[in-house]
C-alpha cells in the first residue's frame, strides 16, 4: 500500500491536476468507478489508484491510503478509485465536425462532448475554450471523452482552409430557422459559441449558413442544450 504523500508516483499523478502537466505529458486523471471502467474499456487507462484492497483491474494497480486518495481526488467525497490515462490518439476528421468558439463552462463542454459522441460528431475542435481534460469536463462527458477526437486550432483559419466542409454557425437574431436549414451535406461542421456572446462576428461572417433554434418564450438556450438539439437534428436527417 502507498501511504506516503511524497511517493514519486503520487507526486507525478498530483501534477496532472494542472493543465500544463497534462499538456506536456499527454496524460490526465479520471475519477470514479464509471469513468475508470470506461478508461479501461477504451484502453486508455495506464495505472489505477484505489483504496480497495480487493481489486481485479486489468491494468497496473496501486492500493493507496485514504489520505493519499484525498490528495489525488477532485471530489469532496472520493469514490476511492482514480485512473491515470493517456489522451486518445487523433484520427482523420470525420464527416460531421463540432467546432466550439470560446466555451467556458466545464459542464457545457462535457455535455457537448457527450452529445457529439452520441450523434456522430466524433471530431471536436475548439478555440480559447475550457480545457477538455478539466475534471468537471470529464465528469460531465460521462466517459464520452474517450471516444472522440479533441483538437484545438484557430477557427477562422480552419474555415478558410477546409472548403470541403459546409460550415453552419449559430446566430439567435439573424440565423435561418433550424427547420429550414439544409443539414444534408456529406461534410458538415456545426459551430457553437461562447455562453455569453455566442459565435464571434468574424467566424459568423465566414460560415456558409447561420441558423437559430425557434423558441416560444426565451431569448436563447444553454449552449449545451442547443448543441444537442442541432447535432441530433443533423443525425436524424442523415
Secondary structure as UniProt FT lines:
FT   TURN            5..6
FT   HELIX           8..15
FT   TURN            16..17
FT   HELIX           19..25
FT   STRAND          27..31
FT   HELIX           33..41
FT   TURN            42..43
FT   STRAND          45..50
FT   STRAND          60..64
FT   HELIX           66..72
FT   STRAND          81..86
FT   STRAND          96..101
FT   HELIX           106..118
FT   TURN            119..120
FT   STRAND          123..127
FT   TURN            132..133
FT   HELIX           135..141
FT   TURN            142..143
FT   HELIX           144..147
FT   STRAND          149..152
FT   HELIX           155..161
FT   TURN            163..164
FT   STRAND          166..170
FT   TURN            172..174
FT   STRAND          176..177
FT   HELIX           178..180
FT   STRAND          188..194
FT   TURN            195..197
FT   HELIX           201..206
FT   STRAND          209..212
FT   HELIX           223..237
//
